[in-house]
């Protein structure tokens, strides 16, 4: 009787865990689907990327600066 009880208990725990895992996977799939639906179009994403890139480059000082002394001595 004890063995049967343990078997049923383990089986029910396995079923509950399986159901929880499958529900979590389903919720994850729904969340990804909603994310893809709400995502901006490719053209808008590209515009935003270029805009951010240009703003970032405007903030940086120029890489080349004028030297303080001449390159060659005359």
C-alpha positions as CSV (number, residue, x, y, z in Angstrom):
1,X,0.0,0.0,0.0
2,X,2.9,2.3,0.9
3,X,4.5,1.7,-2.5
4,X,1.3,2.5,-4.4
5,X,0.8,5.7,-2.4
6,X,4.4,6.8,-3.2
7,X,4.0,5.9,-6.9
8,X,0.7,7.9,-7.1
9,X,2.3,10.9,-5.3
10,X,5.3,11.0,-7.6
11,X,3.1,10.6,-10.7
12,X,0.8,13.5,-9.6
13,X,3.8,15.7,-8.8
14,X,5.3,14.9,-12.2
15,X,2.0,15.8,-13.9
16,X,1.7,19.0,-12.0
17,X,5.3,20.0,-12.9
18,X,4.7,19.0,-16.6
19,X,1.6,21.2,-16.7
20,X,3.4,24.1,-15.1
21,X,6.3,23.9,-17.5
22,X,4.0,23.7,-20.5
23,X,2.0,26.7,-19.3
24,X,5.2,28.7,-18.8
25,X,6.3,27.9,-22.3
26,X,3.0,28.9,-23.7
27,X,3.1,32.2,-21.8
28,X,6.6,32.8,-23.1
29,X,5.4,32.1,-26.7
30,X,2.5,34.6,-26.2
31,X,4.8,37.2,-24.8
32,X,7.2,36.9,-27.8
33,X,4.2,37.0,-30.2
34,X,3.0,40.2,-28.6
35,X,6.5,41.7,-28.7
36,X,6.8,41.0,-32.4
37,X,3.4,42.5,-33.0
38,X,4.1,45.7,-31.2
39,X,7.6,46.0,-32.6
40,X,8.4,49.0,-34.9
41,X,8.7,48.4,-38.6
42,X,12.2,47.8,-40.1
43,X,12.2,51.3,-41.8
44,X,11.4,53.0,-38.5
45,X,14.0,50.9,-36.6
46,X,16.6,51.9,-39.2
47,X,15.8,55.6,-38.9
48,X,16.0,55.4,-35.1
49,X,19.4,53.6,-35.3
50,X,20.8,56.3,-37.7
51,X,19.4,59.1,-35.6
52,X,21.0,57.6,-32.4
53,X,24.3,57.1,-34.3
54,X,24.4,60.7,-35.5
55,X,23.5,62.1,-32.1
56,X,26.3,60.0,-30.5
57,X,28.9,61.2,-33.0
58,X,27.9,64.8,-32.5
59,X,28.7,64.6,-28.8
60,X,32.2,63.2,-29.4
61,X,35.1,65.7,-30.0
62,X,36.9,65.3,-33.3
63,X,39.6,62.6,-33.4
64,X,42.2,64.7,-35.2
65,X,43.4,67.9,-33.7
66,X,45.8,70.5,-35.1
67,X,49.4,70.0,-33.9
68,X,50.9,72.8,-31.8
69,X,54.3,72.8,-33.7
70,X,55.2,72.2,-37.3
71,X,55.9,68.7,-38.5
72,X,59.3,69.4,-40.0
73,X,62.0,71.9,-38.9
74,X,63.2,74.2,-41.6
